[in-house]
Amino acid sequence: MSLSVAEREAFLADAHIAAVAVNAGAERAPLNVPVWYDYRPGGEVRFLTGGESLKARLILKAGRFSLLVQRVSPTYRYVSVEGPVVGSTPTTLEELARIAARYLPADAVPGYVDSSDPRALVTFRMRPERWLSADLGVL
C-alpha cells in the first residue's frame, strides 16, 4: 500500500541510513552507496560527501540522484525520492554537526565533528520531484 504524502515525508524525515544512486555511465550500473542524510517535510534532501569522491563527481555530472530509505522490520516500509541537485556547497560545521547528530549519540557528535575536515566535504541538496513509497505490512 502506498503511503500518503504526510506518511512518506515523515518516514523520510526519520533517521535511516539512505542509499544514494546516481548514473555511472553507459557501460556501468548506477553507483549506489550508503549515506547519512537530513530531510524536513516539504524541504530538500541534504547529504554530505567527500568533494573529490566518485559519488560527488557523478552527481555533479548527472545533475540529479535518487535516495532510498527503508525499514526492514515489520512493517516493511520504504520511501524513494528522485530529483535534481539544487545546490552543492562546501560543508559547514553546522551541517556536519546536524547530520551527525541524527546518527550518533549526543556525546559522540563533538568528537566526530572535531575529527572531520569539513573543507574536504561538499553538501548536496536535492529537491524531491518523484516519490515511490510503500508499506508492505507484516511479511
C-alpha positions as CSV (number, residue, x, y, z in Angstrom):
1,M,0.0,0.0,0.0
2,S,1.3,3.4,-0.9
3,L,2.0,5.9,1.8
4,S,0.2,9.3,2.0
5,V,2.2,12.4,1.4
6,A,2.4,13.1,5.1
7,E,3.4,9.5,5.9
8,R,6.1,9.4,3.3
9,E,7.6,12.8,4.3
10,A,7.5,11.8,8.0
11,F,9.2,8.5,7.2
12,L,11.9,10.2,5.1
13,A,12.4,12.7,8.0
14,D,13.3,9.9,10.4
15,A,16.9,8.9,10.7
16,H,17.6,6.0,8.4
17,I,20.7,5.1,6.5
18,A,20.0,6.0,2.9
19,A,21.2,4.5,-0.3
20,V,22.1,7.2,-2.9
21,A,22.0,6.1,-6.5
22,V,23.4,8.1,-9.5
23,N,24.1,7.4,-13.1
24,A,27.6,6.0,-13.6
25,G,27.7,5.9,-17.4
26,A,26.7,3.8,-20.3
27,E,28.9,0.9,-19.5
28,R,28.1,0.7,-15.8
29,A,25.2,0.1,-13.5
30,P,24.3,3.1,-11.3
31,L,26.6,3.9,-8.4
32,N,24.6,3.0,-5.2
33,V,26.1,3.8,-1.8
34,P,25.0,4.4,1.8
35,V,24.9,7.9,3.2
36,W,23.7,9.8,6.2
37,Y,21.2,12.5,5.2
38,D,18.9,15.2,6.5
39,Y,15.3,16.0,5.5
40,R,12.5,18.0,6.8
41,P,9.0,17.6,5.5
42,G,8.4,19.9,2.5
43,G,12.1,20.7,2.1
44,E,15.1,19.4,0.4
45,V,17.1,16.3,0.9
46,R,20.7,17.1,2.1
47,F,23.7,14.8,2.4
48,L,27.4,15.4,2.5
49,T,30.3,13.5,1.0
50,G,33.9,14.0,0.0
51,G,34.2,16.7,-2.6
52,E,36.6,14.6,-4.7
53,S,34.7,11.3,-4.3
54,L,33.4,9.4,-7.3
55,K,29.9,9.9,-5.9
56,A,30.3,13.7,-5.9
57,R,31.8,13.8,-9.4
58,L,29.0,11.6,-10.8
59,I,26.2,13.6,-9.1
60,L,27.7,16.9,-10.4
61,K,27.8,15.4,-13.9
62,A,24.3,13.9,-13.8
63,G,22.7,16.8,-12.1
64,R,20.3,14.5,-10.2
65,F,20.2,11.5,-8.0
66,S,17.8,9.2,-6.1
67,L,17.7,8.3,-2.5
68,L,16.1,5.3,-0.9
69,V,15.4,4.7,2.8
70,Q,13.8,1.6,4.2
71,R,12.7,-0.2,7.4
72,V,13.2,-4.0,7.3
73,S,11.4,-5.0,10.5
74,P,7.6,-5.3,10.4
75,T,6.0,-3.5,8.9
76,Y,8.4,-3.3,5.9
77,R,8.3,0.2,4.6
78,Y,10.3,2.2,2.1
79,V,10.5,5.7,0.5
80,S,12.4,6.5,-2.6
81,V,12.9,10.1,-3.9
82,E,14.4,11.3,-7.1
83,G,15.2,14.9,-8.1
84,P,17.6,17.5,-9.4
85,V,20.5,18.8,-7.5
86,V,19.6,22.3,-6.4
87,G,22.8,23.1,-4.7
88,S,26.3,21.8,-3.9
89,T,28.3,23.9,-1.5
90,P,31.2,23.4,0.9
91,T,30.0,21.7,4.1
92,T,29.8,23.9,7.1
93,L,30.5,22.8,10.7
94,E,26.8,23.3,11.5
95,E,25.7,21.0,8.6
96,L,28.2,18.4,9.7
97,A,27.1,18.5,13.3
98,R,23.3,18.5,12.4
99,I,23.7,15.4,10.2
100,A,26.0,13.6,12.6
101,A,23.5,14.3,15.5
102,R,20.8,12.3,13.6
103,Y,23.0,9.2,13.7
104,L,25.4,9.4,16.7
105,P,24.8,9.6,20.4
106,A,24.9,13.3,21.6
107,D,28.1,12.9,23.5
108,A,29.9,11.5,20.3
109,V,29.0,14.3,18.0
110,P,31.6,16.9,19.1
111,G,34.4,14.3,18.7
112,Y,33.2,13.2,15.3
113,V,32.9,16.9,14.1
114,D,36.4,17.7,15.6
115,S,38.0,14.7,13.8
116,S,36.4,15.6,10.4
117,D,37.7,18.1,7.9
118,P,34.6,19.9,6.6
119,R,36.8,21.7,4.0
120,A,37.1,18.3,2.2
121,L,33.3,17.8,2.2
122,V,30.5,19.1,-0.1
123,T,26.8,19.2,0.9
124,F,24.4,18.3,-1.9
125,R,20.8,19.5,-1.8
126,M,18.1,17.8,-3.9
127,R,14.5,18.8,-4.4
128,P,12.3,15.7,-4.5
129,E,10.3,15.5,-7.7
130,R,9.3,11.9,-7.9
131,W,8.3,9.7,-4.9
132,L,7.8,6.0,-4.6
133,S,6.7,4.6,-1.3
134,A,5.0,1.6,0.2
135,D,4.2,-0.2,3.5
136,L,4.1,-3.9,2.8
137,G,2.7,-4.8,6.1
138,V,3.9,-7.7,8.2
139,L,5.7,-10.2,6.0
